[in-house]
Amino acid sequence: MVTPDFVVSFSAEALKMALIIAAPMLGFGLVVGVAVSMFQAVTSIQEMTLTFIPKILAVMASIVLFFPWMIEMMVNFTARVIINIPMYIR
């Protein structure tokens, strides 16, 4: 039987997994964003489009770099959920 405690713990675990998987992309975007902002402050270049392209490239690079790890994490989580389905429906 599904209890409110189970729903809360399952939701917390799913959100934790989503944050762990998104962390590398967010971290790369943050570092590049700060670097571009510092560059803009030093050179007095205030072009708004200058911030987007480096961040997009950094996030894409982090996806390429961390994709095998991210897929492994998602597959493991999904496998645990599927394996535990009989326990969930009792």
PDB file with one MODEL, atoms N, CA, C and O in Angstrom:
MODEL        1
ATOM      1  N   MET A   1       0.841  -1.186   0.000  1.00  0.00           N
ATOM      2  CA  MET A   1       0.000   0.000   0.000  1.00  0.00           C
ATOM      3  C   MET A   1       0.886   1.248   0.000  1.00  0.00           C
ATOM      4  O   MET A   1       1.886   1.326   0.714  1.00  0.00           O
ATOM      5  N   VAL A   2       0.496   2.198  -0.803  1.00  0.00           N
ATOM      6  CA  VAL A   2       1.263   3.428  -0.919  1.00  0.00           C
ATOM      7  C   VAL A   2       0.825   4.395   0.174  1.00  0.00           C
ATOM      8  O   VAL A   2      -0.350   4.748   0.283  1.00  0.00           O
ATOM      9  N   THR A   3       1.788   4.810   0.973  1.00  0.00           N
ATOM     10  CA  THR A   3       1.508   5.730   2.068  1.00  0.00           C
ATOM     11  C   THR A   3       2.049   7.119   1.710  1.00  0.00           C
ATOM     12  O   THR A   3       2.876   7.256   0.809  1.00  0.00           O
ATOM     13  N   PRO A   4       1.584   8.123   2.410  1.00  0.00           N
ATOM     14  CA  PRO A   4       2.127   9.467   2.170  1.00  0.00           C
ATOM     15  C   PRO A   4       3.639   9.554   2.409  1.00  0.00           C
ATOM     16  O   PRO A   4       4.341  10.290   1.716  1.00  0.00           O
ATOM     17  N   ASP A   5       4.132   8.797   3.395  1.00  0.00           N
ATOM     18  CA  ASP A   5       5.574   8.782   3.646  1.00  0.00           C
ATOM     19  C   ASP A   5       6.346   8.230   2.451  1.00  0.00           C
ATOM     20  O   ASP A   5       7.409   8.736   2.090  1.00  0.00           O
ATOM     21  N   PHE A   6       5.787   7.179   1.844  1.00  0.00           N
ATOM     22  CA  PHE A   6       6.432   6.601   0.665  1.00  0.00           C
ATOM     23  C   PHE A   6       6.459   7.606  -0.481  1.00  0.00           C
ATOM     24  O   PHE A   6       7.483   7.754  -1.149  1.00  0.00           O
ATOM     25  N   VAL A   7       5.356   8.291  -0.712  1.00  0.00           N
ATOM     26  CA  VAL A   7       5.275   9.267  -1.802  1.00  0.00           C
ATOM     27  C   VAL A   7       6.283  10.399  -1.583  1.00  0.00           C
ATOM     28  O   VAL A   7       6.955  10.831  -2.519  1.00  0.00           O
ATOM     29  N   VAL A   8       6.380  10.868  -0.353  1.00  0.00           N
ATOM     30  CA  VAL A   8       7.316  11.950  -0.049  1.00  0.00           C
ATOM     31  C   VAL A   8       8.759  11.473  -0.249  1.00  0.00           C
ATOM     32  O   VAL A   8       9.565  12.184  -0.850  1.00  0.00           O
ATOM     33  N   SER A   9       9.087  10.288   0.243  1.00  0.00           N
ATOM     34  CA  SER A   9      10.465   9.795   0.103  1.00  0.00           C
ATOM     35  C   SER A   9      10.809   9.496  -1.348  1.00  0.00           C
ATOM     36  O   SER A   9      11.929   9.759  -1.788  1.00  0.00           O
ATOM     37  N   PHE A  10       9.856   8.950  -2.095  1.00  0.00           N
ATOM     38  CA  PHE A  10      10.098   8.665  -3.515  1.00  0.00           C
ATOM     39  C   PHE A  10      10.279   9.963  -4.297  1.00  0.00           C
ATOM     40  O   PHE A  10      11.158  10.056  -5.154  1.00  0.00           O
ATOM     41  N   SER A  11       9.455  10.956  -4.006  1.00  0.00           N
ATOM     42  CA  SER A  11       9.587  12.259  -4.673  1.00  0.00           C
ATOM     43  C   SER A  11      10.908  12.927  -4.327  1.00  0.00           C
ATOM     44  O   SER A  11      11.554  13.515  -5.195  1.00  0.00           O
ATOM     45  N   ALA A  12      11.309  12.842  -3.075  1.00  0.00           N
ATOM     46  CA  ALA A  12      12.586  13.428  -2.658  1.00  0.00           C
ATOM     47  C   ALA A  12      13.750  12.748  -3.365  1.00  0.00           C
ATOM     48  O   ALA A  12      14.693  13.412  -3.796  1.00  0.00           O
ATOM     49  N   GLU A  13      13.687  11.430  -3.484  1.00  0.00           N
ATOM     50  CA  GLU A  13      14.755  10.703  -4.174  1.00  0.00           C
ATOM     51  C   GLU A  13      14.803  11.069  -5.654  1.00  0.00           C
ATOM     52  O   GLU A  13      15.887  11.216  -6.218  1.00  0.00           O
ATOM     53  N   ALA A  14      13.646  11.216  -6.284  1.00  0.00           N
ATOM     54  CA  ALA A  14      13.601  11.590  -7.703  1.00  0.00           C
ATOM     55  C   ALA A  14      14.148  13.006  -7.912  1.00  0.00           C
ATOM     56  O   ALA A  14      14.894  13.247  -8.861  1.00  0.00           O
ATOM     57  N   LEU A  15      13.782  13.935  -7.035  1.00  0.00           N
ATOM     58  CA  LEU A  15      14.304  15.298  -7.144  1.00  0.00           C
ATOM     59  C   LEU A  15      15.813  15.342  -6.894  1.00  0.00           C
ATOM     60  O   LEU A  15      16.538  16.072  -7.569  1.00  0.00           O
ATOM     61  N   LYS A  16      16.276  14.561  -5.925  1.00  0.00           N
ATOM     62  CA  LYS A  16      17.710  14.493  -5.644  1.00  0.00           C
ATOM     63  C   LYS A  16      18.464  13.968  -6.863  1.00  0.00           C
ATOM     64  O   LYS A  16      19.530  14.479  -7.206  1.00  0.00           O
ATOM     65  N   MET A  17      17.911  12.950  -7.512  1.00  0.00           N
ATOM     66  CA  MET A  17      18.538  12.386  -8.704  1.00  0.00           C
ATOM     67  C   MET A  17      18.576  13.420  -9.834  1.00  0.00           C
ATOM     68  O   MET A  17      19.578  13.531 -10.541  1.00  0.00           O
ATOM     69  N   ALA A  18      17.497  14.166 -10.002  1.00  0.00           N
ATOM     70  CA  ALA A  18      17.454  15.194 -11.042  1.00  0.00           C
ATOM     71  C   ALA A  18      18.489  16.278 -10.786  1.00  0.00           C
ATOM     72  O   ALA A  18      19.140  16.742 -11.722  1.00  0.00           O
ATOM     73  N   LEU A  19      18.650  16.684  -9.538  1.00  0.00           N
ATOM     74  CA  LEU A  19      19.650  17.701  -9.197  1.00  0.00           C
ATOM     75  C   LEU A  19      21.069  17.190  -9.400  1.00  0.00           C
ATOM     76  O   LEU A  19      21.931  17.924  -9.883  1.00  0.00           O
ATOM     77  N   ILE A  20      21.315  15.945  -9.039  1.00  0.00           N
ATOM     78  CA  ILE A  20      22.647  15.370  -9.223  1.00  0.00           C
ATOM     79  C   ILE A  20      22.991  15.287 -10.705  1.00  0.00           C
ATOM     80  O   ILE A  20      24.122  15.566 -11.101  1.00  0.00           O
ATOM     81  N   ILE A  21      22.015  14.904 -11.521  1.00  0.00           N
ATOM     82  CA  ILE A  21      22.264  14.790 -12.958  1.00  0.00           C
ATOM     83  C   ILE A  21      22.459  16.172 -13.594  1.00  0.00           C
ATOM     84  O   ILE A  21      23.254  16.311 -14.524  1.00  0.00           O
ATOM     85  N   ALA A  22      21.753  17.183 -13.111  1.00  0.00           N
ATOM     86  CA  ALA A  22      21.855  18.523 -13.693  1.00  0.00           C
ATOM     87  C   ALA A  22      23.055  19.309 -13.172  1.00  0.00           C
ATOM     88  O   ALA A  22      23.430  20.316 -13.774  1.00  0.00           O
ATOM     89  N   ALA A  23      23.662  18.879 -12.079  1.00  0.00           N
ATOM     90  CA  ALA A  23      24.741  19.638 -11.445  1.00  0.00           C
ATOM     91  C   ALA A  23      25.927  19.941 -12.363  1.00  0.00           C
ATOM     92  O   ALA A  23      26.396  21.079 -12.367  1.00  0.00           O
ATOM     93  N   PRO A  24      26.435  18.982 -13.139  1.00  0.00           N
ATOM     94  CA  PRO A  24      27.578  19.324 -14.005  1.00  0.00           C
ATOM     95  C   PRO A  24      27.248  20.420 -15.025  1.00  0.00           C
ATOM     96  O   PRO A  24      28.062  21.313 -15.257  1.00  0.00           O
ATOM     97  N   MET A  25      26.081  20.357 -15.623  1.00  0.00           N
ATOM     98  CA  MET A  25      25.696  21.373 -16.606  1.00  0.00           C
ATOM     99  C   MET A  25      25.530  22.737 -15.946  1.00  0.00           C
ATOM    100  O   MET A  25      25.975  23.752 -16.484  1.00  0.00           O
ATOM    101  N   LEU A  26      24.894  22.757 -14.788  1.00  0.00           N
ATOM    102  CA  LEU A  26      24.714  24.020 -14.077  1.00  0.00           C
ATOM    103  C   LEU A  26      26.051  24.589 -13.616  1.00  0.00           C
ATOM    104  O   LEU A  26      26.264  25.800 -13.674  1.00  0.00           O
ATOM    105  N   GLY A  27      26.946  23.727 -13.162  1.00  0.00           N
ATOM    106  CA  GLY A  27      28.260  24.176 -12.717  1.00  0.00           C
ATOM    107  C   GLY A  27      29.087  24.773 -13.848  1.00  0.00           C
ATOM    108  O   GLY A  27      29.700  25.829 -13.693  1.00  0.00           O
ATOM    109  N   PHE A  28      29.098  24.088 -14.986  1.00  0.00           N
ATOM    110  CA  PHE A  28      29.839  24.621 -16.134  1.00  0.00           C
ATOM    111  C   PHE A  28      29.253  25.957 -16.572  1.00  0.00           C
ATOM    112  O   PHE A  28      29.995  26.897 -16.856  1.00  0.00           O
ATOM    113  N   GLY A  29      27.926  26.047 -16.628  1.00  0.00           N
ATOM    114  CA  GLY A  29      27.282  27.303 -17.007  1.00  0.00           C
ATOM    115  C   GLY A  29      27.599  28.427 -16.037  1.00  0.00           C
ATOM    116  O   GLY A  29      27.809  29.569 -16.446  1.00  0.00           O
ATOM    117  N   LEU A  30      27.632  28.103 -14.751  1.00  0.00           N
ATOM    118  CA  LEU A  30      27.953  29.104 -13.732  1.00  0.00           C
ATOM    119  C   LEU A  30      29.380  29.618 -13.882  1.00  0.00           C
ATOM    120  O   LEU A  30      29.614  30.827 -13.868  1.00  0.00           O
ATOM    121  N   VAL A  31      30.325  28.705 -14.024  1.00  0.00           N
ATOM    122  CA  VAL A  31      31.730  29.101 -14.140  1.00  0.00           C
ATOM    123  C   VAL A  31      31.955  29.955 -15.387  1.00  0.00           C
ATOM    124  O   VAL A  31      32.628  30.983 -15.325  1.00  0.00           O
ATOM    125  N   VAL A  32      31.398  29.534 -16.504  1.00  0.00           N
ATOM    126  CA  VAL A  32      31.570  30.305 -17.739  1.00  0.00           C
ATOM    127  C   VAL A  32      30.847  31.641 -17.637  1.00  0.00           C
ATOM    128  O   VAL A  32      31.357  32.650 -18.123  1.00  0.00           O
ATOM    129  N   GLY A  33      29.687  31.673 -17.025  1.00  0.00           N
ATOM    130  CA  GLY A  33      28.955  32.930 -16.856  1.00  0.00           C
ATOM    131  C   GLY A  33      29.731  33.939 -16.018  1.00  0.00           C
ATOM    132  O   GLY A  33      29.770  35.125 -16.345  1.00  0.00           O
ATOM    133  N   VAL A  34      30.345  33.469 -14.942  1.00  0.00           N
ATOM    134  CA  VAL A  34      31.142  34.359 -14.096  1.00  0.00           C
ATOM    135  C   VAL A  34      32.377  34.848 -14.861  1.00  0.00           C
ATOM    136  O   VAL A  34      32.741  36.021 -14.776  1.00  0.00           O
ATOM    137  N   ALA A  35      33.016  33.942 -15.607  1.00  0.00           N
ATOM    138  CA  ALA A  35      34.205  34.337 -16.373  1.00  0.00           C
ATOM    139  C   ALA A  35      33.849  35.377 -17.435  1.00  0.00           C
ATOM    140  O   ALA A  35      34.577  36.354 -17.616  1.00  0.00           O
ATOM    141  N   VAL A  36      32.739  35.173 -18.135  1.00  0.00           N
ATOM    142  CA  VAL A  36      32.322  36.133 -19.165  1.00  0.00           C
ATOM    143  C   VAL A  36      31.946  37.463 -18.519  1.00  0.00           C
ATOM    144  O   VAL A  36      32.258  38.523 -19.061  1.00  0.00           O
ATOM    145  N   SER A  37      31.288  37.419 -17.384  1.00  0.00           N
ATOM    146  CA  SER A  37      30.928  38.657 -16.687  1.00  0.00           C
ATOM    147  C   SER A  37      32.162  39.429 -16.248  1.00  0.00           C
ATOM    148  O   SER A  37      32.204  40.655 -16.356  1.00  0.00           O
ATOM    149  N   MET A  38      33.163  38.717 -15.753  1.00  0.00           N
ATOM    150  CA  MET A  38      34.410  39.383 -15.367  1.00  0.00           C
ATOM    151  C   MET A  38      35.091  39.980 -16.593  1.00  0.00           C
ATOM    152  O   MET A  38      35.605  41.096 -16.536  1.00  0.00           O
ATOM    153  N   PHE A  39      35.098  39.243 -17.701  1.00  0.00           N
ATOM    154  CA  PHE A  39      35.683  39.756 -18.941  1.00  0.00           C
ATOM    155  C   PHE A  39      34.963  41.020 -19.402  1.00  0.00           C
ATOM    156  O   PHE A  39      35.595  41.988 -19.824  1.00  0.00           O
ATOM    157  N   GLN A  40      33.632  40.997 -19.317  1.00  0.00           N
ATOM    158  CA  GLN A  40      32.852  42.175 -19.717  1.00  0.00           C
ATOM    159  C   GLN A  40      33.138  43.355 -18.795  1.00  0.00           C
ATOM    160  O   GLN A  40      33.223  44.493 -19.256  1.00  0.00           O
ATOM    161  N   ALA A  41      33.284  43.100 -17.516  1.00  0.00           N
ATOM    162  CA  ALA A  41      33.560  44.195 -16.583  1.00  0.00           C
ATOM    163  C   ALA A  41      34.941  44.799 -16.825  1.00  0.00           C
ATOM    164  O   ALA A  41      35.112  46.015 -16.739  1.00  0.00           O
ATOM    165  N   VAL A  42      35.915  43.961 -17.126  1.00  0.00           N
ATOM    166  CA  VAL A  42      37.273  44.440 -17.346  1.00  0.00           C
ATOM    167  C   VAL A  42      37.375  45.234 -18.649  1.00  0.00           C
ATOM    168  O   VAL A  42      38.047  46.264 -18.700  1.00  0.00           O
ATOM    169  N   THR A  43      36.709  44.755 -19.698  1.00  0.00           N
ATOM    170  CA  THR A  43      36.837  45.393 -21.013  1.00  0.00           C
ATOM    171  C   THR A  43      35.741  46.418 -21.288  1.00  0.00           C
ATOM    172  O   THR A  43      35.768  47.070 -22.332  1.00  0.00           O
ATOM    173  N   SER A  44      34.794  46.575 -20.398  1.00  0.00           N
ATOM    174  CA  SER A  44      33.660  47.490 -20.574  1.00  0.00           C
ATOM    175  C   SER A  44      32.814  47.165 -21.800  1.00  0.00           C
ATOM    176  O   SER A  44      32.162  48.047 -22.360  1.00  0.00           O
ATOM    177  N   ILE A  45      32.823  45.911 -22.213  1.00  0.00           N
ATOM    178  CA  ILE A  45      31.955  45.460 -23.305  1.00  0.00           C
ATOM    179  C   ILE A  45      30.644  45.017 -22.668  1.00  0.00           C
ATOM    180  O   ILE A  45      30.634  44.093 -21.855  1.00  0.00           O
ATOM    181  N   GLN A  46      29.555  45.655 -23.022  1.00  0.00           N
ATOM    182  CA  GLN A  46      28.259  45.328 -22.420  1.00  0.00           C
ATOM    183  C   GLN A  46      27.297  44.733 -23.446  1.00  0.00           C
ATOM    184  O   GLN A  46      26.118  45.086 -23.483  1.00  0.00           O
ATOM    185  N   GLU A  47      27.795  43.856 -24.252  1.00  0.00           N
ATOM    186  CA  GLU A  47      26.963  43.192 -25.257  1.00  0.00           C
ATOM    187  C   GLU A  47      26.231  42.020 -24.597  1.00  0.00           C
ATOM    188  O   GLU A  47      26.865  41.105 -24.072  1.00  0.00           O
ATOM    189  N   MET A  48      24.895  42.053 -24.625  1.00  0.00           N
ATOM    190  CA  MET A  48      24.103  41.021 -23.953  1.00  0.00           C
ATOM    191  C   MET A  48      24.244  39.657 -24.618  1.00  0.00           C
ATOM    192  O   MET A  48      24.207  38.633 -23.935  1.00  0.00           O
ATOM    193  N   THR A  49      24.402  39.626 -25.925  1.00  0.00           N
ATOM    194  CA  THR A  49      24.498  38.336 -26.613  1.00  0.00           C
ATOM    195  C   THR A  49      25.825  37.640 -26.336  1.00  0.00           C
ATOM    196  O   THR A  49      25.941  36.434 -26.558  1.00  0.00           O
ATOM    197  N   LEU A  50      26.822  38.366 -25.861  1.00  0.00           N
ATOM    198  CA  LEU A  50      28.126  37.777 -25.568  1.00  0.00           C
ATOM    199  C   LEU A  50      28.034  36.739 -24.449  1.00  0.00           C
ATOM    200  O   LEU A  50      28.842  35.811 -24.409  1.00  0.00           O
ATOM    201  N   THR A  51      27.087  36.873 -23.562  1.00  0.00           N
ATOM    202  CA  THR A  51      26.987  35.932 -22.442  1.00  0.00           C
ATOM    203  C   THR A  51      26.346  34.609 -22.838  1.00  0.00           C
ATOM    204  O   THR A  51      26.635  33.581 -22.226  1.00  0.00           O
ATOM    205  N   PHE A  52      25.485  34.612 -23.844  1.00  0.00           N
ATOM    206  CA  PHE A  52      24.723  33.410 -24.158  1.00  0.00           C
ATOM    207  C   PHE A  52      25.529  32.337 -24.876  1.00  0.00           C
ATOM    208  O   PHE A  52      25.452  31.163 -24.514  1.00  0.00           O
ATOM    209  N   ILE A  53      26.294  32.717 -25.877  1.00  0.00           N
ATOM    210  CA  ILE A  53      26.998  31.719 -26.690  1.00  0.00           C
ATOM    211  C   ILE A  53      28.025  30.944 -25.879  1.00  0.00           C
ATOM    212  O   ILE A  53      28.041  29.717 -25.977  1.00  0.00           O
ATOM    213  N   PRO A  54      28.887  31.580 -25.081  1.00  0.00           N
ATOM    214  CA  PRO A  54      29.822  30.772 -24.281  1.00  0.00           C
ATOM    215  C   PRO A  54      29.114  29.844 -23.287  1.00  0.00           C
ATOM    216  O   PRO A  54      29.558  28.717 -23.068  1.00  0.00           O
ATOM    217  N   LYS A  55      28.023  30.312 -22.690  1.00  0.00           N
ATOM    218  CA  LYS A  55      27.287  29.449 -21.750  1.00  0.00           C
ATOM    219  C   LYS A  55      26.686  28.253 -22.472  1.00  0.00           C
ATOM    220  O   LYS A  55      26.749  27.129 -21.975  1.00  0.00           O
ATOM    221  N   ILE A  56      26.103  28.493 -23.642  1.00  0.00           N
ATOM    222  CA  ILE A  56      25.511  27.390 -24.413  1.00  0.00           C
ATOM    223  C   ILE A  56      26.584  26.383 -24.791  1.00  0.00           C
ATOM    224  O   ILE A  56      26.369  25.177 -24.675  1.00  0.00           O
ATOM    225  N   LEU A  57      27.734  26.862 -25.241  1.00  0.00           N
ATOM    226  CA  LEU A  57      28.824  25.961 -25.610  1.00  0.00           C
ATOM    227  C   LEU A  57      29.341  25.191 -24.393  1.00  0.00           C
ATOM    228  O   LEU A  57      29.655  24.006 -24.502  1.00  0.00           O
ATOM    229  N   ALA A  58      29.431  25.845 -23.247  1.00  0.00           N
ATOM    230  CA  ALA A  58      29.896  25.171 -22.035  1.00  0.00           C
ATOM    231  C   ALA A  58      28.918  24.091 -21.593  1.00  0.00           C
ATOM    232  O   ALA A  58      29.327  22.996 -21.206  1.00  0.00           O
ATOM    233  N   VAL A  59      27.640  24.396 -21.650  1.00  0.00           N
ATOM    234  CA  VAL A  59      26.636  23.396 -21.263  1.00  0.00           C
ATOM    235  C   VAL A  59      26.644  22.225 -22.239  1.00  0.00           C
ATOM    236  O   VAL A  59      26.527  21.069 -21.831  1.00  0.00           O
ATOM    237  N   MET A  60      26.780  22.526 -23.525  1.00  0.00           N
ATOM    238  CA  MET A  60      26.851  21.439 -24.513  1.00  0.00           C
ATOM    239  C   MET A  60      28.098  20.582 -24.290  1.00  0.00           C
ATOM    240  O   MET A  60      28.034  19.357 -24.397  1.00  0.00           O
ATOM    241  N   ALA A  61      29.222  21.214 -23.983  1.00  0.00           N
ATOM    242  CA  ALA A  61      30.452  20.458 -23.713  1.00  0.00           C
ATOM    243  C   ALA A  61      30.295  19.593 -22.467  1.00  0.00           C
ATOM    244  O   ALA A  61      30.771  18.459 -22.435  1.00  0.00           O
ATOM    245  N   SER A  62      29.631  20.120 -21.444  1.00  0.00           N
ATOM    246  CA  SER A  62      29.440  19.321 -20.232  1.00  0.00           C
ATOM    247  C   SER A  62      28.496  18.149 -20.490  1.00  0.00           C
ATOM    248  O   SER A  62      28.663  17.077 -19.908  1.00  0.00           O
ATOM    249  N   ILE A  63      27.516  18.349 -21.350  1.00  0.00           N
ATOM    250  CA  ILE A  63      26.631  17.229 -21.705  1.00  0.00           C
ATOM    251  C   ILE A  63      27.424  16.146 -22.411  1.00  0.00           C
ATOM    252  O   ILE A  63      27.281  14.963 -22.099  1.00  0.00           O
ATOM    253  N   VAL A  64      28.255  16.540 -23.358  1.00  0.00           N
ATOM    254  CA  VAL A  64      29.077  15.554 -24.079  1.00  0.00           C
ATOM    255  C   VAL A  64      30.032  14.847 -23.116  1.00  0.00           C
ATOM    256  O   VAL A  64      30.220  13.633 -23.205  1.00  0.00           O
ATOM    257  N   LEU A  65      30.627  15.596 -22.209  1.00  0.00           N
ATOM    258  CA  LEU A  65      31.604  15.037 -21.281  1.00  0.00           C
ATOM    259  C   LEU A  65      30.955  14.104 -20.257  1.00  0.00           C
ATOM    260  O   LEU A  65      31.480  13.027 -19.976  1.00  0.00           O
ATOM    261  N   PHE A  66      29.818  14.514 -19.705  1.00  0.00           N
ATOM    262  CA  PHE A  66      29.187  13.757 -18.627  1.00  0.00           C
ATOM    263  C   PHE A  66      28.045  12.851 -19.087  1.00  0.00           C
ATOM    264  O   PHE A  66      27.399  12.223 -18.248  1.00  0.00           O
ATOM    265  N   PHE A  67      27.776  12.764 -20.391  1.00  0.00           N
ATOM    266  CA  PHE A  67      26.633  11.993 -20.877  1.00  0.00           C
ATOM    267  C   PHE A  67      26.667  10.525 -20.436  1.00  0.00           C
ATOM    268  O   PHE A  67      25.645  10.016 -19.975  1.00  0.00           O
ATOM    269  N   PRO A  68      27.805   9.825 -20.560  1.00  0.00           N
ATOM    270  CA  PRO A  68      27.793   8.417 -20.105  1.00  0.00           C
ATOM    271  C   PRO A  68      27.444   8.277 -18.623  1.00  0.00           C
ATOM    272  O   PRO A  68      26.699   7.372 -18.245  1.00  0.00           O
ATOM    273  N   TRP A  69      27.975   9.161 -17.790  1.00  0.00           N
ATOM    274  CA  TRP A  69      27.673   9.108 -16.358  1.00  0.00           C
ATOM    275  C   TRP A  69      26.202   9.422 -16.100  1.00  0.00           C
ATOM    276  O   TRP A  69      25.558   8.765 -15.283  1.00  0.00           O
ATOM    277  N   MET A  70      25.673  10.428 -16.798  1.00  0.00           N
ATOM    278  CA  MET A  70      24.270  10.804 -16.612  1.00  0.00           C
ATOM    279  C   MET A  70      23.344   9.661 -17.024  1.00  0.00           C
ATOM    280  O   MET A  70      22.375   9.365 -16.326  1.00  0.00           O
ATOM    281  N   ILE A  71      23.638   9.021 -18.150  1.00  0.00           N
ATOM    282  CA  ILE A  71      22.820   7.885 -18.602  1.00  0.00           C
ATOM    283  C   ILE A  71      22.898   6.742 -17.597  1.00  0.00           C
ATOM    284  O   ILE A  71      21.884   6.112 -17.295  1.00  0.00           O
ATOM    285  N   GLU A  72      24.084   6.471 -17.081  1.00  0.00           N
ATOM    286  CA  GLU A  72      24.240   5.402 -16.088  1.00  0.00           C
ATOM    287  C   GLU A  72      23.411   5.682 -14.837  1.00  0.00           C
ATOM    288  O   GLU A  72      22.755   4.784 -14.309  1.00  0.00           O
ATOM    289  N   MET A  73      23.443   6.926 -14.367  1.00  0.00           N
ATOM    290  CA  MET A  73      22.650   7.297 -13.188  1.00  0.00           C
ATOM    291  C   MET A  73      21.149   7.124 -13.460  1.00  0.00           C
ATOM    292  O   MET A  73      20.421   6.590 -12.623  1.00  0.00           O
ATOM    293  N   MET A  74      20.695   7.574 -14.626  1.00  0.00           N
ATOM    294  CA  MET A  74      19.273   7.456 -14.956  1.00  0.00           C
ATOM    295  C   MET A  74      18.849   6.005 -15.122  1.00  0.00           C
ATOM    296  O   MET A  74      17.768   5.620 -14.676  1.00  0.00           O
ATOM    297  N   VAL A  75      19.686   5.202 -15.758  1.00  0.00           N
ATOM    298  CA  VAL A  75      19.351   3.785 -15.948  1.00  0.00           C
ATOM    299  C   VAL A  75      19.304   3.065 -14.608  1.00  0.00           C
ATOM    300  O   VAL A  75      18.408   2.255 -14.373  1.00  0.00           O
ATOM    301  N   ASN A  76      20.256   3.348 -13.731  1.00  0.00           N
ATOM    302  CA  ASN A  76      20.247   2.711 -12.408  1.00  0.00           C
ATOM    303  C   ASN A  76      19.001   3.092 -11.610  1.00  0.00           C
ATOM    304  O   ASN A  76      18.383   2.237 -10.975  1.00  0.00           O
ATOM    305  N   PHE A  77      18.634   4.368 -11.642  1.00  0.00           N
ATOM    306  CA  PHE A  77      17.443   4.810 -10.918  1.00  0.00           C
ATOM    307  C   PHE A  77      16.188   4.148 -11.492  1.00  0.00           C
ATOM    308  O   PHE A  77      15.333   3.667 -10.749  1.00  0.00           O
ATOM    309  N   THR A  78      16.092   4.132 -12.814  1.00  0.00           N
ATOM    310  CA  THR A  78      14.924   3.522 -13.463  1.00  0.00           C
ATOM    311  C   THR A  78      14.863   2.028 -13.167  1.00  0.00           C
ATOM    312  O   THR A  78      13.786   1.488 -12.918  1.00  0.00           O
ATOM    313  N   ALA A  79      16.003   1.363 -13.192  1.00  0.00           N
ATOM    314  CA  ALA A  79      16.024  -0.075 -12.895  1.00  0.00           C
ATOM    315  C   ALA A  79      15.563  -0.343 -11.467  1.00  0.00           C
ATOM    316  O   ALA A  79      14.803  -1.279 -11.220  1.00  0.00           O
ATOM    317  N   ARG A  80      16.033   0.492 -10.516  1.00  0.00           N
ATOM    318  CA  ARG A  80      15.580   0.319  -9.129  1.00  0.00           C
ATOM    319  C   ARG A  80      14.071   0.509  -9.010  1.00  0.00           C
ATOM    320  O   ARG A  80      13.405  -0.229  -8.284  1.00  0.00           O
ATOM    321  N   VAL A  81      13.537   1.491  -9.716  1.00  0.00           N
ATOM    322  CA  VAL A  81      12.090   1.732  -9.663  1.00  0.00           C
ATOM    323  C   VAL A  81      11.335   0.547 -10.245  1.00  0.00           C
ATOM    324  O   VAL A  81      10.358   0.082  -9.657  1.00  0.00           O
ATOM    325  N   ILE A  82      11.778   0.056 -11.396  1.00  0.00           N
ATOM    326  CA  ILE A  82      11.084  -1.058 -12.051  1.00  0.00           C
ATOM    327  C   ILE A  82      11.196  -2.328 -11.220  1.00  0.00           C
ATOM    328  O   ILE A  82      10.220  -3.068 -11.097  1.00  0.00           O
ATOM    329  N   ILE A  83      12.357  -2.590 -10.653  1.00  0.00           N
ATOM    330  CA  ILE A  83      12.534  -3.787  -9.825  1.00  0.00           C
ATOM    331  C   ILE A  83      11.636  -3.736  -8.589  1.00  0.00           C
ATOM    332  O   ILE A  83      11.129  -4.766  -8.145  1.00  0.00           O
ATOM    333  N   ASN A  84      11.438  -2.538  -8.035  1.00  0.00           N
ATOM    334  CA  ASN A  84      10.646  -2.405  -6.810  1.00  0.00           C
ATOM    335  C   ASN A  84       9.160  -2.197  -7.054  1.00  0.00           C
ATOM    336  O   ASN A  84       8.423  -1.946  -6.100  1.00  0.00           O
ATOM    337  N   ILE A  85       8.690  -2.290  -8.293  1.00  0.00           N
ATOM    338  CA  ILE A  85       7.257  -2.120  -8.570  1.00  0.00           C
ATOM    339  C   ILE A  85       6.396  -3.083  -7.749  1.00  0.00           C
ATOM    340  O   ILE A  85       5.383  -2.651  -7.198  1.00  0.00           O
ATOM    341  N   PRO A  86       6.748  -4.354  -7.645  1.00  0.00           N
ATOM    342  CA  PRO A  86       5.904  -5.240  -6.809  1.00  0.00           C
ATOM    343  C   PRO A  86       5.778  -4.767  -5.364  1.00  0.00           C
ATOM    344  O   PRO A  86       4.722  -4.920  -4.749  1.00  0.00           O
ATOM    345  N   MET A  87       6.845  -4.196  -4.823  1.00  0.00           N
ATOM    346  CA  MET A  87       6.783  -3.681  -3.458  1.00  0.00           C
ATOM    347  C   MET A  87       5.883  -2.436  -3.386  1.00  0.00           C
ATOM    348  O   MET A  87       5.199  -2.220  -2.386  1.00  0.00           O
ATOM    349  N   TYR A  88       5.889  -1.623  -4.449  1.00  0.00           N
ATOM    350  CA  TYR A  88       5.103  -0.405  -4.451  1.00  0.00           C
ATOM    351  C   TYR A  88       3.614  -0.667  -4.527  1.00  0.00           C
ATOM    352  O   TYR A  88       2.830   0.081  -3.943  1.00  0.00           O
ATOM    353  N   ILE A  89       3.202  -1.713  -5.232  1.00  0.00           N
ATOM    354  CA  ILE A  89       1.767  -1.925  -5.447  1.00  0.00           C
ATOM    355  C   ILE A  89       1.114  -2.776  -4.369  1.00  0.00           C
ATOM    356  O   ILE A  89      -0.081  -3.053  -4.467  1.00  0.00           O
ATOM    357  N   ARG A  90       1.834  -3.198  -3.361  1.00  0.00           N
ATOM    358  CA  ARG A  90       1.225  -3.980  -2.280  1.00  0.00           C
ATOM    359  C   ARG A  90       0.290  -3.164  -1.471  1.00  0.00           C
ATOM    360  O   ARG A  90      -0.308  -3.670  -0.521  1.00  0.00           O
TER     361      ARG A  90
ENDMDL
END
